Amino acid sequence: MKRILRRLALLHLGPRLFCIGVGIPLAALGLQGFLLPNGFIDGGMMGVSLLIAQIFRVPIWALILLTNAPFIALGFRQISKTFGVVTLTAIGGLAIMLSQFQLPVVTHDTLLAAVFGGVFLGAGVGLVIRGGGALDGTEILALYINRKAGFTIGDIILAINILIFSIAALTLNVEIALYSMLTYFSASKMVDFVIQGIEEYIGVTVISLHKNQEIKAMIISKLGRGVTLYKGGSGYGSKGHTQDFDIVFTVMTRLEIGKLKAEIELIDRRAFIVEHPIREIRGGVVKRRAHLMH
């Protein structure tokens, strides 16, 4: 039994190490190849580190360790020891790489540096998150404030970044602050892409007045996905006519949506279809994302 548990632990450890091992060099490339040579910053604690480095000429690797240290400790306490260890490993590894290696400058074009610096940095941050840790303490701080004060995590991160970019506009210049906002935008989008992948979950609600049972059977038998039926009713016309029917709800990846729509079209051309993105799901009969780490 112990051997089996050890093998399972190794199966989970391998993808974690892969994510961290690839994420750190990508983040370092984003910093040394694009952002630092052009004087741009990012959001979060990484942005604070870059901002201080620009103003006081302090080595970026030391600032990354110093600014994130309190949040690594907070992660140990508020989230889990495993998360804390992975985060400490990732941030420590990035600091070591920045201090010991000097990657080549890729471009001095301001637009390319802002966009692709964010892309590479975001890819590194996203991979570390998929590995079960973090390269930036902002999310840990936002989670802590959310539990204590009740503000949403998104609002907290937004407020922190507004403050960072406002300081950048005052201490550096407005142009650098604007380019840095572009860096933050591209980095955040890249983080979302790396975490969610192209197989983003989509919730699909299908309303068919007369063919809902056929649509339900098609989703289960042809597409191999689970469905949920809601009891619903419609109201229409000047006299408020109503009609009761079943509403079909299912969850699929974005890659499966085209097939679903084509099959529904064959059954009921007038079916009403509503789609909305879903951040994460647990359980049920859905196609699992091709995660590097489960």
QUIDA-V90604 format. One record per backbone hydrogen bond with DSSP energy under -0.5 kcal/mol. CO is the residue of the C=O (numbers start at 1). NH is the residue of the N-H. E is the energy in kcal/mol with one decimal. If there is no record, write none. Layout:
co->(CO	CO)
nh->(NH	NH)
e->(E	E)
//
This chain:
co->(1	2	3	4	5	6	7	8	9	10	11	12	13	14	15	16	17	18	19	20	21	22	23	24	25	26	27	28	29	29	30	30	31	33	33	34	35	35	35	36	43	44	45	46	47	48	49	50	51	52	53	59	60	61	62	63	64	65	66	68	69	70	71	72	73	74	75	75	80	81	82	83	84	85	86	87	88	89	90	91	92	93	94	95	96	97	101	109	110	111	112	112	113	114	115	116	117	118	119	120	121	122	123	124	125	126	127	128	129	136	137	138	139	140	141	142	143	144	145	145	146	152	153	154	155	156	157	158	159	160	161	162	163	164	165	166	167	168	168	173	174	175	176	177	178	179	180	181	182	183	184	185	186	187	188	189	190	191	192	193	198	200	201	202	203	204	204	205	206	206	207	211	212	213	214	215	216	217	218	218	219	228	230	230	232	234	236	237	241	243	245	246	247	248	249	250	252	253	253	254	254	256	257	258	259	260	261	262	263	264	268	271	272	274	276	278	284	285	289)
nh->(5	6	7	8	9	10	11	12	13	14	15	16	17	18	19	20	21	22	23	24	25	26	27	28	29	30	31	32	33	34	34	35	36	106	107	38	38	39	40	39	47	48	49	50	51	52	53	54	55	56	57	63	64	65	66	67	68	69	70	72	73	74	75	76	77	78	79	80	84	85	86	87	88	89	90	91	92	93	94	95	96	97	98	99	100	101	103	113	114	115	116	117	117	118	119	120	121	122	123	124	125	126	127	128	129	130	131	133	132	139	141	142	143	144	145	146	147	148	149	150	150	156	157	158	159	160	161	162	163	164	165	166	167	168	169	170	171	172	173	177	178	179	180	181	182	183	184	185	186	187	188	189	190	191	192	193	194	195	196	197	200	254	278	252	276	206	250	274	208	248	272	215	216	217	218	219	220	221	222	223	225	249	232	247	245	243	241	240	236	234	232	208	230	206	228	204	202	256	257	257	258	260	261	262	263	264	265	266	267	268	271	273	207	205	203	201	286	226	291)
e->(-2.3	-2.4	-2.4	-2.4	-2.3	-2.3	-2.1	-1.6	-2.2	-2.5	-0.8	-1.3	-2.6	-2.3	-2.6	-2.4	-3.1	-2.1	-2.7	-2.3	-0.6	-1.5	-2.4	-2.5	-2.4	-2.2	-1.8	-3.1	-2.3	-0.5	-0.6	-2.2	-2.9	-2.1	-1.1	-0.7	-0.6	-0.7	-2.1	-1.0	-1.5	-1.9	-2.4	-2.4	-2.6	-2.6	-2.3	-2.0	-2.0	-3.0	-1.3	-1.6	-2.4	-1.5	-2.4	-3.0	-1.3	-1.4	-0.6	-2.1	-2.0	-1.8	-2.2	-1.9	-1.6	-3.4	-1.9	-1.3	-2.1	-2.7	-2.5	-2.7	-2.6	-2.5	-2.5	-2.8	-2.5	-2.5	-2.2	-2.3	-2.4	-2.3	-2.4	-1.8	-2.1	-2.1	-0.5	-2.8	-2.3	-2.4	-2.5	-0.5	-1.6	-1.2	-1.9	-2.5	-2.2	-2.8	-2.2	-2.0	-2.5	-2.8	-2.2	-2.0	-2.1	-2.2	-1.3	-2.2	-1.6	-0.6	-2.4	-2.9	-2.3	-2.0	-2.6	-2.4	-1.7	-1.7	-3.7	-0.8	-1.1	-2.0	-2.5	-2.3	-2.4	-2.3	-2.3	-2.4	-1.9	-2.1	-2.7	-1.9	-2.2	-2.1	-2.0	-1.6	-2.9	-2.4	-0.6	-2.0	-2.4	-2.5	-2.5	-1.8	-1.6	-2.0	-2.6	-2.3	-2.4	-2.5	-2.6	-2.0	-2.0	-2.4	-2.1	-2.2	-2.7	-2.5	-2.9	-2.9	-0.9	-1.7	-2.5	-2.4	-1.8	-0.5	-2.2	-2.6	-0.6	-2.5	-2.8	-2.2	-2.4	-2.3	-2.2	-2.2	-1.9	-2.9	-2.0	-1.4	-2.3	-2.6	-0.6	-3.4	-2.4	-1.1	-1.8	-1.3	-2.1	-2.0	-2.9	-0.6	-2.8	-3.4	-2.7	-3.1	-3.6	-1.7	-0.6	-0.9	-0.5	-2.0	-2.7	-2.1	-2.1	-2.4	-2.5	-1.3	-1.1	-3.4	-1.4	-0.6	-3.0	-2.9	-3.2	-0.6	-0.9	-2.3	-2.3)
//
